[in-house]
């Protein structure tokens, strides 16, 4: 693994990605928890300071009765505190755990909430996972330039939403509601825990085998829409309302592979008789990367990786971690462990040698996401582009599980309309399921991604036809009618519109479906509705 410098300190680093953070809006720990001399993300940090003075400061912070204000924002999906709310005291048997967390650098209030949310029997590893994931969202702020102007919604996108809702869906809104923004319009959606949708193959204790769809939603054509689960308030209610009032299915891909990926799916597919791709992929880090087990320290209790990102850690960061750990012959002190584990979780670093961590290689990310080896390699595609394309893709095993019901329905092949195709996650899933791809209309803006899909199509000797287009906004009724007359219509419409304005890592323009990029969801609905209406009329 080379020391490419396009990671943390690079101008290529993109926080506007598909990758949502595990828990949002959690303030970073107090300065005592940052044990580097200087900013933890700077390029010139020194080794960790393990002097007794630090321990005294942490101990003093634990004993202090001056607890700071809430560590959570109002829109967090963690239970929040108000300033005058009493902090419940933990049970006496948990005082040792609480003290340990505080000595690691977490605030009393943060640690108390973690213990309440994770349960009295939660291990220290589970608690630190919870706390670290919550901190990750706020860490992005340090790298973002402050906005020069107050942010306002894009009126064009608002008008687009209102046009589709009022004209196409035939709905009207009272004037007082018309004046509200999307985020003020809906109640907060509570995500399920565990996030297993209607069931996952690794947990047979829970499985929903039937549901009733609204009449307007019944297929064919079938459709399948995906986006990040942890979206701003009201987003999923709006998506569901446009997509024929179908309830979203929220699934975390950690139940399918060794990495988390929390996503919401709205579809009209049957949900009985699903089956997973075989062979089953590795479900833990050590199963996926067995050579790391030799070097994995006993105090790193991770068994799963966090959501795979579009960027990767720099060589400077991995060097700082090496220096921090090698100062101790035995187990490092708790505050050093905390620093190392926070960075490892944030950047999905794995242990590749004594005191050595490294980011995942692109081919390792491909494997975790269910793509064939070298799917994104070669053809003039840079390492940075590979990470970006993979970070914005489907998790193939998860999607294939949902699409598996189509195999018996289309034994002779399927006609697919793939919107926002990316690197062809849906196409790869159908192919791995053994469903022939007769005709695929793939719409993808990125030239890099179109090249990847075309290369995969040729290398797998597909017998069908691939038509690739660049822009969903140019896909109109006339073009759709041409394809329908050419091969008789579409059996499945798949898409995952950009999540740039939805993802928790975006602290500049997280405007929901009113954002410039994420407003393209309305084009997904526009095209789907055109396909349904045209096919109903016999095109």
ABEGO torsion letter per residue (X at the ends): XBBBAABAABAABBABBABBBABBGBBBBBAAABABBEBAABAABBBBBABAAAAAAAAAAAABABBBBBABBAABABBBBBAABBBBBBBAAAAAAAAAAAAAGBBAAAAAAAAAAAEAABBAAAAAAAAAAAAAAAAAAAABBBBABBBBBBAAAAAAAAAAAAAAAGBBBBAAAAABBAAAABBBBBBBOBBAEAEBAABAABBBABBBBBAAABOOBBBBBBBBABBBBGAAAAAAAABGGBBBBBBBAAAABABBBBBBBBBABBABGBBBBOBBBBABAAAABAAAAAABBAABABABBBBBBABBBBAAAAAAAAAAAAABABBBBAAAAAAAAAAAAAAGBBBABBGBBBBBBAAAAAAAAGBBBGAABEGGBBAAAAAAAAAABBBAAAAAAAAAAAAAABAAEBBBBBBGAEAGAAAAAAAAAGBBBABBBBBBABAAAAAAAAAAAAAAGBABBBBBBABAAABBAAAAAAAAAAAGEBABBBBBBBAAAABAABAAABAEAABAAAAAAAAAAAAAAAAAAAAAAGX
